[in-house]
Amino acid sequence: MSDRPGQGVVELVGDPDRYAAWTLVVDGFPQSHVDLDDPRYLEFEYVRRLGHLVDLAAPAGEPLRVLHLGGGGLTLARYVAATRPGSRQLAVDCDSALVDLVRRRLPLDQPGRRASKAGAGRIRIRVADARAILEHAAPGSFDLVIADLFAGGRTPAHLTSAEFTAAAARALAGPGIYAVNVGDGPPLAHARARVATVRSVFAHACLIAEPGVLHGRRFGNLVLAASSRELPVAGLARRAAADPFAGRVVHGSELDRFAAGARPITDVAAEPSPAPPADLFASTTSGRRSRRPA
């Protein structure tokens, strides 16, 4: 199914293995996978790793205040609502037509679905620029800020800088976690710069990705997490290693080596993240599933 005529192509590609699941594809780039029957199910590997951060951010079931920058199909917002009932969430997306499509075709609240009405009702959605919302957020107003920001497969320049990261740090409560989905490929110059940027603001950071991506063998997703407190790296490592496509957690001295020589990105010098290879998402857009979209 497609929608939004005249404003780029948006498709909902049905999942042949899951009756009520859809992949949201925007201009050929898979944005989200949503299972309306089971919001706890996370198909894409990088989303699963963000889910690990959600699980370890606080004791199980404890409500969180979450800011989702880049709403997409609201996959993680649905996951938080299902696993942490009572959480207060705000999802931000700059594409009003996409938000309208998701509200109509992938509604948050459907009778008989597993997503609780109470949980789903606490998800607010705003159409706005992510940075504008972040810079106007009250200090300490969120426990978790998740940035999954892409346009045409690339993160816009103004959403990659130290200034943007500092705004995220201000919006977080003291022990809060900032999580970022970074798309990059060989030689990983952008990912290294993003690590340097986050470490210029936060005291602690780690990187989660598949070995093939970490070693610069292919383009893919790297989840970057940061906080003013120690991160749950041991728990993250166990969970990432058990994923269908096993991931590694890089932190401490290994992260020092990964980012060696990289400089923090500033607004003055910021550039969009690298474009993914043109054929990277061919299997998803043709209707076959891919667990590893960038």
C-alpha positions in Angstrom: 0.0 0.0 0.0 1.2 3.5 -0.7 0.0 7.0 0.2 1.0 10.7 0.2 0.7 11.3 -3.6 3.0 14.1 -4.8 5.1 14.2 -1.7 7.4 11.2 -2.3 6.6 7.6 -2.1 5.5 6.0 1.2 4.7 2.3 1.3 3.4 -0.1 3.8 4.9 -3.5 2.9 3.2 -6.4 4.5 5.2 -8.9 6.5 4.6 -12.4 5.0 5.4 -14.1 8.4 3.4 -11.9 10.7 -0.3 -11.3 10.0 -0.6 -7.7 11.4 3.0 -6.5 10.8 4.1 -3.9 8.3 7.3 -2.2 7.1 7.0 1.5 6.6 9.2 2.4 3.6 9.8 6.1 2.7 11.3 6.9 -0.7 12.8 3.5 -0.8 14.3 3.6 2.7 12.8 1.3 5.3 11.9 3.5 8.3 10.0 1.2 10.7 8.6 -2.3 11.2 5.4 -2.4 13.3 3.6 -5.4 14.5 0.1 -4.2 15.5 -0.6 -7.5 17.3 2.6 -7.5 19.3 4.3 -4.2 20.0 7.0 -6.0 22.0 8.3 -7.5 18.7 11.3 -5.6 17.3 12.2 -6.8 13.8 15.1 -4.5 12.8 18.4 -5.2 14.6 19.2 -1.6 15.5 15.8 -1.1 16.9 16.2 -4.3 19.0 19.4 -2.7 20.4 17.6 0.5 21.2 15.0 -1.8 22.9 17.8 -3.2 25.0 18.6 0.3 26.2 15.0 0.8 27.1 14.9 -2.4 29.0 18.1 -1.6 31.0 17.4 2.1 31.6 15.4 1.4 34.8 14.0 -1.6 36.8 11.7 -3.7 34.7 8.2 -2.2 34.3 9.1 1.2 35.8 7.6 4.0 33.8 9.9 6.3 31.9 9.7 9.7 30.3 10.9 9.2 26.7 11.5 11.6 23.9 11.6 10.0 20.4 13.2 12.2 17.9 12.2 10.8 14.6 8.8 9.1 15.0 8.5 6.9 12.0 6.0 4.1 12.7 6.3 4.7 16.5 7.8 1.2 16.9 9.8 2.0 20.0 7.1 4.2 21.5 4.7 1.2 21.2 7.4 -1.0 22.8 7.8 1.3 25.8 4.1 1.6 26.2 3.8 -2.2 26.3 6.8 -3.0 28.5 6.6 0.1 30.8 2.9 1.0 31.2 2.3 4.5 32.4 5.3 5.9 30.6 5.0 9.5 29.3 6.3 9.7 25.8 6.6 12.4 23.1 7.4 11.4 19.5 8.5 14.1 17.1 8.6 13.9 13.3 8.9 16.7 10.8 6.8 15.0 8.1 3.1 15.8 8.7 1.9 13.6 5.9 3.8 10.7 7.2 2.5 11.2 10.8 -1.0 11.3 9.4 -0.5 8.1 7.4 0.8 6.3 10.6 -2.1 7.6 12.6 -4.6 6.2 10.0 -3.0 3.0 8.9 -1.0 2.0 12.0 -3.1 3.3 14.8 -1.8 3.2 18.4 -5.1 2.0 19.9 -7.1 -0.9 18.4 -9.6 -3.1 20.2 -8.2 -6.5 20.8 -4.6 -5.6 20.3 -2.0 -6.2 23.0 -0.9 -2.6 23.3 -2.8 -1.3 26.3 -5.1 1.7 26.0 -3.5 3.3 29.0 0.0 3.0 27.6 -0.8 4.0 24.1 -2.8 7.0 25.4 0.4 8.4 26.9 2.1 8.8 23.6 1.9 12.3 22.2 3.0 13.1 18.7 4.2 16.5 17.4 5.0 17.6 13.9 8.1 19.7 14.2 11.9 19.9 13.7 13.6 17.6 16.2 16.2 20.2 17.2 13.6 22.9 17.8 11.7 20.6 20.2 14.9 19.5 22.0 16.1 23.1 22.5 12.8 24.1 24.0 12.5 21.1 26.3 12.6 21.8 30.0 15.8 20.8 31.7 15.7 17.3 33.1 12.3 16.5 31.6 13.2 13.1 30.1 14.8 9.8 31.2 15.6 8.7 27.7 16.1 10.6 24.5 16.2 8.5 21.4 17.4 10.1 18.1 16.6 8.1 15.0 16.7 10.9 12.5 17.0 10.3 8.7 15.8 12.0 5.6 16.5 10.2 2.3 18.6 7.7 4.3 20.9 10.4 5.8 20.8 12.3 9.1 20.5 16.0 8.5 23.7 18.0 9.4 22.1 20.1 12.2 21.1 16.9 14.0 24.6 15.5 14.3 26.5 18.3 16.1 27.9 18.9 19.6 25.4 21.7 20.0 22.5 19.3 19.3 24.0 16.7 21.7 24.3 19.4 24.4 20.6 20.2 24.0 19.9 16.5 24.5 22.0 16.4 27.6 20.1 19.4 29.1 16.8 17.7 28.4 17.8 14.6 30.3 17.4 14.0 34.0 20.7 13.3 35.8 21.0 9.6 35.2 19.2 9.7 31.8 20.4 8.0 28.6 20.9 9.5 25.1 20.7 6.9 22.3 21.4 7.6 18.7 21.1 5.5 15.5 24.1 6.2 13.3 24.2 5.0 9.7 27.7 4.7 8.2 30.1 2.5 6.2 33.8 2.2 5.4 35.9 4.0 6.6 33.5 4.9 9.4 34.7 8.5 9.6 31.2 9.8 10.4 30.7 7.2 13.1 34.0 8.1 14.7 33.2 11.8 14.6 29.8 11.1 16.2 31.4 9.2 19.0 33.9 12.1 19.6 30.9 14.5 19.5 28.9 12.6 22.1 32.0 12.1 24.4 32.6 15.8 24.3 29.3 16.2 26.1 28.7 13.0 28.2 31.0 11.3 30.6 30.2 7.8 29.5 29.5 6.3 26.1 29.3 3.0 24.2 28.7 1.8 20.7 26.7 -1.3 19.7 26.9 -2.8 16.2 27.6 -6.0 14.3 31.3 -6.8 13.9 31.1 -6.5 10.1 29.9 -2.8 10.5 32.4 -2.1 13.3 35.3 -3.4 11.2 34.3 -1.3 8.2 33.4 -4.2 6.0 29.9 -2.9 5.1 27.4 -0.1 5.6 25.1 -0.5 8.5 23.7 0.8 11.8 25.6 1.6 14.9 23.7 2.5 18.1 25.6 5.1 20.1 24.5 5.4 23.8 25.7 8.0 26.3 25.0 9.2 29.8 26.4 11.2 32.7 26.5 7.9 34.7 27.9 4.5 34.0 26.0 2.7 31.2 24.8 -0.9 31.7 27.4 -2.3 29.3 27.6 -5.8 30.7 23.8 -6.2 30.2 23.9 -4.7 26.8 26.8 -7.0 25.8 24.9 -10.1 26.8 21.7 -9.0 25.0 23.5 -7.9 21.9 25.5 -11.1 21.7 22.2 -13.1 21.8 20.5 -11.2 19.0 19.7 -13.0 15.7 22.6 -11.0 14.1 25.0 -10.8 17.1 26.3 -7.4 18.0 29.3 -6.2 20.0 29.5 -3.4 22.6 32.5 -1.2 22.3 33.4 1.0 25.3 36.2 2.2 27.5 39.7 1.9 26.0 38.3 0.1 22.9 36.1 3.1 22.2 39.1 5.3 22.7 40.8 3.4 19.9 37.8 3.5 17.7 37.4 7.3 17.9 41.2 8.1 18.0 41.9 11.2 16.0 38.3 12.1 15.4 37.1 15.5 16.3 33.7 16.5 17.6 31.3 17.8 15.0 30.2 21.5 15.4 27.3 23.3 13.8 29.8 25.3 11.6 31.3 22.2 10.1 28.4 19.7 10.3 27.5 17.6 7.2 24.8 15.1 6.7 25.6 11.4 7.4 26.9 9.4 4.4 24.3 8.1 2.0 23.7 4.3 2.1 24.5 2.3 -1.0 21.7 2.5 -3.6 21.0 -1.2 -3.5 21.1 -1.7 0.3 17.3 -1.9 0.7 16.4 -3.7 -2.4 15.0 -6.7 -0.6 12.8 -4.7 1.7 11.2 -2.5 -1.0 10.5 -5.5 -3.2 8.4 -7.0 -0.3 11.0 -9.4 1.2 12.1 -8.7 4.7 15.4 -7.3 5.9 16.4 -7.3 9.5 19.3 -4.9 8.9 18.2 -1.6 7.4 20.5 1.4 7.9 
